[in-house]
Structures are given as structure tokens and as C-alpha cells.
Amino acid sequence: MKRAILAGIVAVCIAATSVCAADLKLGYIDMQRALNGSDAGKEAKEQLATKVKKYQDEINVKQEDLKKLKDELEKQGMLLSDSARATKEKDYQNKLKDFQRFTKDAQDELQGKDEEFTRKILEGMEKIIKEYGRKNGYTFILVKSESMLFADEKVDLTEEILKLLNANRKK
């Protein structure tokens, strides 16, 4: 779908170029580079890394507890009565389910936070790009993608947008 849209835009650009080449002004942004290079993006990465470490520490403790419980069950399994062994096995299974639920919840939360941070940064970036495009007379500002076979680095606006994004954030 994106390729079809991009192909349509390129076709319009080619048609527009032949009609009014002097009025056409194009630029592009490498959004991934802009996200990673922005102050907001770096701060978001740090916040996520802190959360990841916190969750990883909790996961390590829970894994160690599960391992101890399993080892205990295997060592004492033969010595325990059927009901005691069944109780320990049930306890182990419950703790394993809790562990799996915890890791899934942690992953979901981290993914949600990452998406939230990214969305906020992109919203701010979109406003800055639109303002920059209007102010500087751009006809199109595209997002760099795999479907762009060639784009002259002279029309790469990423660094300029990054500067504006970081300056706007400091206000």
C-alpha cells in the first residue's frame, strides 16, 4: 500500500516537474535517524532501559526461585507422599504461571511505553516538519523509505529538523 502511494506521489512529482520544475521543491526525512538522534528519543531510550533493567532483575529473582523449587521437587519427589508431592507440583505450576504472566505483562508494558514515547515524538516532529515545509516553500517532504531508490543527500532535511525539534523541546 505504501509503495503504491509513494509511486503515485512520484508520478505526480514527475508530471509536475515537466510542467513547473522551477516551482517544485522536495526534501526527505530519515524518521528513524531523527527519532534516535533527538533529545526526546534519547531520553525515552534511557527511561525504557531503566524499566527493562528493573523488570530483568525481578525476572532473574523469580527464575531463581522457580529453579530452586523445581530442584527441591526433583530431589524430594521420591521421599514425599503422593499428596505432598502433588501439592508441591501444584505450587510450582502456579508459580510458573505467575512468572509467565509477569514476563508477558512486563513485555506488554514496555512495548506500550515505547509506542507512547514514539507517538509523542512523532506528533511533535510532524508539526515541526509541516511548519518548516511551509516556511521554506517545500512542495513535498517525504519520509525516507526502502522504496526510495535514490534520493540526493542535498535534500535530506533530517539534521535541520533534528535541530528544530531539540530546540523546540528546550523551550
C-alpha positions in Angstrom: 0.0 0.0 0.0 2.8 2.4 1.0 4.6 1.6 -2.3 1.5 2.4 -4.3 1.1 5.7 -2.6 4.7 6.5 -3.0 4.6 5.5 -6.7 1.6 7.8 -7.1 3.4 10.7 -5.4 6.5 10.1 -7.6 4.3 10.1 -10.7 2.7 13.4 -9.7 6.2 14.8 -9.0 7.4 13.7 -12.4 4.3 15.2 -14.1 4.7 18.4 -12.0 8.4 18.6 -12.8 7.7 18.7 -16.5 5.1 21.4 -16.1 6.5 23.6 -13.4 10.0 22.4 -12.5 11.0 25.8 -11.1 8.2 25.7 -8.5 8.9 22.2 -7.2 10.9 21.8 -4.0 11.4 18.3 -2.5 13.0 17.1 0.7 13.0 14.0 2.8 13.5 13.0 6.4 15.0 9.8 7.8 12.5 9.3 10.6 14.4 6.5 12.3 17.5 8.6 12.5 15.5 11.6 13.7 13.8 9.5 16.4 17.1 8.0 17.6 19.0 11.3 17.4 16.5 13.6 19.1 16.9 14.5 22.7 13.4 13.2 23.4 14.3 9.9 21.7 17.5 9.5 23.8 15.6 10.3 27.0 12.9 7.8 26.1 15.5 5.1 25.4 17.1 5.8 28.8 13.7 5.5 30.6 12.9 2.3 28.8 16.4 0.9 29.6 15.8 1.7 33.3 12.4 -0.1 33.2 14.0 -3.1 31.3 16.7 -3.4 34.0 14.1 -3.3 36.8 12.0 -6.0 35.1 15.0 -8.1 34.3 16.2 -8.0 37.9 12.7 -9.2 39.0 12.6 -11.8 36.3 16.0 -13.1 37.4 14.9 -13.4 41.0 11.6 -15.2 40.0 13.6 -17.6 37.7 16.0 -18.4 40.5 13.0 -19.1 42.9 11.4 -21.4 40.2 14.7 -23.2 39.7 15.1 -23.8 43.4 11.5 -25.1 43.7 12.0 -27.4 40.8 15.3 -28.7 42.1 13.7 -29.3 45.5 10.8 -31.1 43.9 13.1 -33.3 41.9 15.3 -34.1 44.9 12.5 -34.7 47.4 9.9 -36.1 45.0 10.6 -39.7 45.8 10.6 -39.1 49.6 7.3 -37.2 49.7 3.9 -38.7 50.0 1.7 -38.5 46.9 -0.4 -35.7 48.4 2.7 -33.7 49.4 4.3 -34.2 46.0 1.1 -33.1 44.3 0.9 -30.0 46.5 4.5 -29.1 45.6 3.9 -29.7 41.9 0.8 -27.6 42.0 2.7 -24.8 43.8 5.4 -25.0 41.2 2.9 -24.8 38.3 1.1 -21.8 39.9 4.4 -20.0 40.4 5.4 -20.9 36.8 2.1 -19.4 35.5 2.6 -16.3 37.6 6.1 -16.0 36.2 4.9 -16.3 32.6 2.1 -13.8 33.3 4.6 -11.4 34.8 7.0 -11.6 31.9 4.2 -11.1 29.4 2.8 -8.1 31.4 6.3 -6.6 31.5 6.8 -7.0 27.8 3.4 -5.5 27.1 4.1 -2.6 29.3 7.5 -1.9 27.8 6.1 -2.2 24.3 3.2 0.2 25.2 5.6 2.7 26.7 7.8 2.5 23.6 4.8 3.1 21.4 3.6 6.0 23.6 7.1 7.7 23.6 7.4 7.2 19.8 3.9 8.6 19.1 4.5 11.7 21.2 7.9 12.4 19.5 6.4 11.8 16.0 3.5 14.2 16.8 5.9 16.9 17.7 8.1 16.2 14.8 5.2 16.2 12.3 4.2 19.8 13.5 7.8 21.0 13.1 8.1 19.4 9.6 4.9 21.0 8.4 5.9 24.4 9.7 9.4 24.0 8.3 7.9 22.9 4.9 5.5 25.9 4.7 8.1 28.4 5.9 10.7 27.2 3.4 8.5 26.7 0.4 8.6 22.9 0.1 6.2 21.2 -2.3 6.8 17.7 -0.7 8.7 16.5 2.3 8.8 12.7 2.2 9.8 10.0 4.7 12.9 8.1 3.6 12.0 4.5 3.0 13.2 1.4 1.3 11.1 2.2 -1.8 13.1 5.3 -2.4 15.7 4.0 -4.9 17.6 7.3 -4.9 17.5 10.5 -3.0 20.2 13.1 -3.2 21.7 13.8 0.2 21.3 17.6 -0.6 17.6 17.3 0.1 18.0 15.3 3.3 16.4 17.6 5.9 16.9 15.3 8.9 19.6 17.3 10.6 17.7 20.6 10.2 14.5 19.0 11.6 16.5 17.5 14.5 17.9 20.8 15.4 14.5 22.4 15.4 13.0 19.5 17.3 15.6 19.7 20.0 15.5 23.5 20.2 11.7 23.4 20.5 11.9 20.8 23.3 14.2 23.1 25.3 11.6 25.9 25.2 
